[in-house]
Amino acid sequence: MFKLDAPTLLITLTAIQWLLAAFLLVQNRKEPGINGWALSLFIHGFSNLFLFARPHLHPYFGIVFYNVCVMVAFSFSHWALGQIFVRDVPRWQLVLPVILSVIFMASHLDDIGSRVVYASLIISMQLGLMTQTIVSSTDTGGQRLKRWLIMVMGGFSIAFAGRATFAHFYPDSFTPLLGTSLLQAGLILSGIAYSVINTLIIFLYKLERVHEKLHREATRDSLTGLLNRRAFLAKAKRRVETAAFPLSVLMIDLDDFKAINDSFGHSVGDKILKHCADVFEQIIDEKGVVGRLGGEEFAVVLPYCDSANAQQLSAELLNAIQISGSTLEMRLSASIGVTTTTEALDIDCLVAQADDALYCAKHEGKNTFKEYTLHAIP
């Protein structure tokens, strides 16, 4: 029968931590930081076994080595969080807690109250630094799960600081370390909660990031980072369906791009495509959506944009491309076809109209824009 005593709970905690570590390694081993977090869980479980066997071990081994294992496990957790949230963790934040643990545990072998105070403060510091690492992350994905992890880490940091305060005033409460007191059981149960909750959040966070990555790969052009053809048309269609009128569509084609590829090579051509994509995004900004339809052909959908504004924006784009060519020491230009509608039309129809106007702009000498009319094609 399961007993709510410290030895039984320690074995249970070890089993849970090792099972969680194995689960992470099987499911997400290749994801950055997962190996480190799994290793921290394994070391936590290993340290639990030393605590379980403490009555049979030399004090230096059972106390000092146990606490060092705990601090090393938390340091691995901190390092793993740095990998997961793409933050460089200063080495001193990983090493200092281990050094402090050795000093304070070795100097208070006969004073369990002081050991609990110092160990709790060191762990509280580690959890606080881990929370800071997550908070300072600039990674924009998984914000909801990130906030949950911050709250849990920060909450446990505060809890360990409270444990240190309690141990300072009531040191005798921690004397029966492996007894059946509610306090000891609660402490070990909190360790189970820490391991399970944080591991679950991290697993879900990595799962969400993988999903976001797959979504981006499915909707974004791999070279320029713009929406690909399918994603652009889908987004443009939604704009039309929400009646964001007047609505304009631009078709943009870089002039003489094949000649650039033939003369300078495809690596230079790719560099120019990325450069022009950046220029288009900078000019369009929040006014609309830019996509790459293929090759050197781009498209823009502009909700709430009438014909006059669409033509003005086209002129700005052409001017920006010409000026920016000097930074690449190359002559660049583009041609643009423009169409505007005040009623719901099929997005394929609007793109075809803009494409007709683009053909007209190419026919008239390039480096210009033309607006679609019923007789636009010469």
C-alpha positions in Angstrom: 0.0 0.0 0.0 1.3 3.5 -0.9 2.4 5.4 2.2 2.7 9.2 2.5 6.2 9.0 4.0 9.4 10.6 2.8 11.2 7.5 1.7 8.3 6.2 -0.4 7.7 9.7 -1.9 11.4 10.0 -2.7 11.4 6.8 -4.7 8.2 7.9 -6.4 9.7 11.3 -7.3 12.8 9.6 -8.7 10.7 7.3 -10.9 8.6 10.3 -12.1 11.6 12.4 -13.0 13.3 9.6 -14.8 10.2 8.7 -16.7 9.8 12.4 -17.7 13.4 12.5 -18.9 12.9 9.4 -21.0 9.7 10.8 -22.5 11.4 14.0 -23.5 14.4 12.2 -25.1 12.0 9.9 -27.1 9.7 12.7 -28.2 11.9 15.8 -28.7 15.5 14.8 -28.5 16.7 16.9 -31.4 15.1 20.1 -30.1 17.6 22.6 -28.5 17.6 22.4 -24.7 15.6 19.2 -24.4 18.7 17.0 -23.7 19.8 19.5 -21.0 16.4 19.5 -19.3 16.2 15.7 -19.5 19.7 15.4 -18.0 18.7 17.8 -15.1 15.7 15.5 -14.4 17.9 12.5 -14.3 20.4 14.2 -11.9 17.5 15.3 -9.7 16.4 11.7 -9.5 19.9 10.5 -8.8 20.2 13.0 -5.9 16.9 11.7 -4.5 18.5 8.3 -4.1 21.4 9.8 -2.2 18.9 11.5 0.2 17.1 8.2 0.5 20.4 6.4 1.5 21.7 9.3 3.6 21.4 7.3 7.0 23.9 4.8 5.6 26.4 7.2 4.1 29.2 9.3 5.4 28.0 12.9 6.2 30.3 14.5 3.6 29.0 12.2 1.0 25.3 12.1 2.0 25.0 15.8 2.7 27.6 17.7 0.6 27.5 15.5 -2.5 23.7 15.3 -2.4 23.4 19.1 -2.3 26.0 19.5 -5.1 23.9 17.1 -7.2 20.8 19.2 -6.6 22.6 22.4 -7.6 24.2 20.8 -10.7 20.7 19.6 -11.7 19.3 23.1 -11.4 22.3 24.5 -13.3 21.6 22.1 -16.1 17.9 23.2 -16.1 19.1 26.8 -16.4 21.4 26.0 -19.2 18.6 24.1 -21.0 16.2 27.1 -20.6 18.9 29.2 -22.2 19.0 26.8 -25.2 15.2 26.6 -25.4 14.6 30.4 -25.2 17.8 31.3 -27.2 19.6 33.2 -24.5 23.2 33.0 -23.5 23.4 32.1 -19.8 26.5 33.6 -18.1 28.8 30.8 -16.8 28.9 32.3 -13.3 25.2 31.7 -12.9 25.7 28.0 -13.5 28.9 27.6 -11.4 28.3 29.9 -8.5 25.4 28.0 -6.9 27.5 24.8 -7.0 30.4 26.5 -5.3 28.2 28.1 -2.6 26.5 24.8 -1.9 29.9 23.1 -1.3 31.0 25.9 1.1 27.8 26.2 3.1 27.0 22.5 3.3 30.5 21.5 4.3 30.7 24.2 7.0 27.3 23.3 8.6 27.3 19.5 8.6 25.9 19.4 12.1 23.3 22.1 11.7 20.4 20.9 9.6 18.5 24.2 10.1 21.3 26.3 8.6 21.7 23.8 5.8 18.1 24.1 4.8 18.2 27.9 5.0 21.3 28.1 2.8 20.2 25.4 0.3 16.8 27.0 0.0 18.3 30.5 -0.6 20.6 29.1 -3.3 17.8 27.3 -5.1 15.6 30.4 -4.8 18.5 32.3 -6.5 18.8 29.7 -9.2 15.1 29.7 -9.9 15.1 33.5 -9.9 17.9 33.6 -12.5 16.1 31.0 -14.6 13.0 33.2 -14.5 15.0 36.2 -15.6 16.4 34.1 -18.5 12.9 33.3 -19.7 11.7 36.9 -19.2 14.6 38.4 -21.2 14.0 36.0 -24.2 13.1 37.9 -27.4 11.5 34.7 -28.9 8.0 35.7 -30.0 6.6 32.3 -30.2 4.5 30.4 -27.5 3.9 33.6 -25.4 1.0 32.0 -23.4 3.1 29.0 -22.4 6.1 31.2 -21.8 4.1 33.3 -19.3 3.0 30.1 -17.5 6.6 29.0 -17.2 7.6 32.4 -15.8 4.8 32.3 -13.2 5.7 28.7 -12.2 9.5 29.4 -12.0 8.9 32.7 -10.2 6.4 31.1 -7.8 8.8 28.3 -6.8 11.6 30.9 -6.4 9.4 32.7 -3.9 8.4 29.5 -2.2 12.0 28.4 -1.6 12.7 31.9 -0.2 9.8 31.3 2.2 11.1 27.9 3.0 14.4 29.5 4.0 12.6 32.0 6.3 10.6 29.2 7.9 13.7 27.1 8.5 15.4 30.0 10.1 12.7 30.4 12.7 11.7 26.8 13.1 14.8 24.7 12.3 13.6 21.7 14.4 10.8 21.1 11.9 13.4 19.8 9.4 15.2 17.5 11.8 13.2 14.3 10.9 14.4 14.5 7.3 13.1 11.1 6.3 10.2 10.9 8.7 6.5 10.9 8.1 5.7 14.5 8.9 3.3 16.4 6.7 6.0 19.1 6.1 8.5 16.6 4.7 5.8 15.0 2.5 4.7 18.4 1.3 8.2 19.3 0.3 8.7 16.2 -1.7 5.2 16.5 -3.3 6.2 20.1 -4.3 9.3 18.6 -6.0 7.0 16.3 -8.0 4.8 19.2 -8.9 7.9 21.2 -10.0 9.1 18.4 -12.2 5.8 17.5 -13.8 4.4 21.1 -14.4 7.6 22.6 -15.8 8.4 19.6 -18.0 4.8 19.6 -19.3 5.0 23.3 -20.1 8.4 23.0 -21.8 7.1 20.0 -23.8 4.0 21.9 -24.9 6.1 25.0 -25.7 8.5 23.1 -27.9 5.5 21.4 -29.6 3.9 24.7 -30.3 7.2 26.1 -31.7 7.5 23.0 -34.0 3.9 23.7 -35.2 4.8 27.3 -35.8 7.9 26.3 -37.7 6.0 23.9 -39.9 3.3 26.5 -40.5 5.9 29.1 -41.5 7.6 26.6 -43.8 4.2 25.9 -45.4 3.2 29.6 -45.8 6.5 31.5 -46.3 8.9 31.7 -49.2 12.1 30.0 -48.1 14.4 32.6 -49.8 12.7 36.0 -49.0 10.5 35.1 -46.0 7.5 36.7 -47.7 4.2 34.8 -48.0 4.4 32.2 -50.7 1.9 32.2 -53.6 -0.7 30.0 -51.9 -0.6 31.8 -48.6 -0.7 35.2 -50.3 -3.7 34.4 -52.4 -5.5 32.9 -49.4 -4.9 36.1 -47.3 -5.8 38.3 -50.2 -9.1 36.4 -50.7 -9.9 37.0 -47.0 -9.4 40.7 -47.5 -11.8 40.7 -50.4 -14.4 38.7 -48.5 -14.2 41.2 -45.5 -15.2 44.0 -48.0 -12.1 46.0 -47.3 -12.9 48.3 -50.2 -11.6 50.1 -52.1 -9.0 47.4 -52.6 -5.9 47.4 -54.8 -3.6 44.7 -56.1 -0.1 45.3 -57.4 1.9 42.8 -59.5 5.6 43.6 -59.4 8.2 42.1 -61.7 11.9 42.9 -61.6 13.2 44.0 -65.0 15.8 42.0 -66.9 16.3 39.6 -64.0 17.2 36.7 -66.2 20.1 38.7 -67.6 21.3 39.4 -64.0 21.3 35.6 -63.3 23.1 34.9 -66.5 25.8 37.6 -66.0 26.4 37.3 -62.2 25.1 33.9 -61.2 22.1 32.7 -59.2 23.7 33.5 -55.8 23.8 37.2 -56.8 20.2 36.8 -58.1 19.1 35.4 -54.8 20.7 38.2 -53.0 18.8 40.7 -55.1 15.5 39.0 -54.6 16.0 39.1 -50.8 17.1 42.7 -51.0 14.0 43.7 -53.1 11.7 41.8 -50.8 13.0 43.8 -47.9 12.5 47.0 -49.8 8.9 46.1 -50.6 8.1 45.2 -47.0 9.7 48.4 -45.8 7.6 50.6 -48.2 4.3 48.7 -47.8 4.7 48.3 -44.0 1.3 48.1 -42.4 -0.5 49.3 -45.5 -0.9 45.8 -47.0 0.5 42.4 -47.5 3.4 41.4 -49.7 4.0 38.0 -51.3 6.4 36.3 -53.7 4.4 34.5 -56.4 7.5 32.9 -57.9 10.7 33.7 -59.6 11.2 37.5 -59.7 7.4 38.1 -59.5 5.9 39.7 -56.4 2.4 40.8 -55.4 0.8 43.2 -53.0 -2.8 43.5 -51.7 -3.8 46.9 -50.3 -7.1 47.0 -48.4 -8.8 50.4 -48.2 -6.5 51.7 -50.9 -8.0 53.6 -53.9 -6.6 54.0 -57.3 -4.7 57.3 -56.6 -3.0 55.9 -53.5 -2.1 52.7 -55.3 -0.5 54.6 -58.1 1.4 56.8 -55.6 2.6 53.7 -53.7 3.7 52.1 -57.0 5.8 55.2 -57.8 7.4 55.0 -54.3 8.3 51.3 -54.9 9.9 52.0 -58.3 11.9 54.9 -56.9 13.0 52.9 -53.9 14.2 49.9 -56.0 16.2 52.2 -58.3 17.9 54.0 -55.4 18.6 50.8 -53.5 20.4 49.3 -56.5 23.3 51.6 -55.7 23.9 49.7 -52.4 24.4 46.5 -54.4 26.5 48.4 -57.1 24.0 47.3 -59.7 21.3 49.0 -61.8 17.9 47.7 -60.6 14.4 48.5 -61.8 10.9 47.0 -61.8 7.6 47.1 -63.6 4.3 47.2 -61.8 0.7 46.5 -62.8 -2.1 48.0 -60.7 -5.8 47.2 -60.4 -8.4 48.6 -58.0 -11.9 47.3 -57.2 -14.8 48.7 -55.1 -16.8 45.4 -55.3 -16.2 41.8 -54.5 -14.3 40.1 -57.2 -12.5 36.7 -57.3 -8.9 37.2 -56.2 -7.7 35.3 -59.2 -9.5 37.8 -61.4 -7.8 40.7 -59.6 -4.4 39.1 -60.0 -5.1 38.5 -63.7 -6.1 42.1 -64.1 -2.9 43.4 -62.4 -0.9 40.9 -64.5 -2.4 42.4 -67.7 -1.4 45.9 -66.5 2.1 44.6 -65.7 2.4 43.2 -69.2 1.5 46.7 -70.5 4.1 48.3 -68.3 6.7 45.9 -69.6 5.7 46.6 -73.2 6.0 50.3 -72.7 9.7 50.2 -71.7 9.8 48.8 -68.2 10.7 50.8 -65.0 7.1 52.1 -64.8 3.6 51.2 -63.6 0.4 50.9 -65.4 -3.2 50.7 -64.2 -5.5 48.1 -65.5 -8.3 49.1 -67.9 -10.5 46.9 -70.1 -8.2 47.7 -73.0 -4.9 47.6 -71.1 -3.3 44.9 -73.3 -1.9 46.4 -76.5 
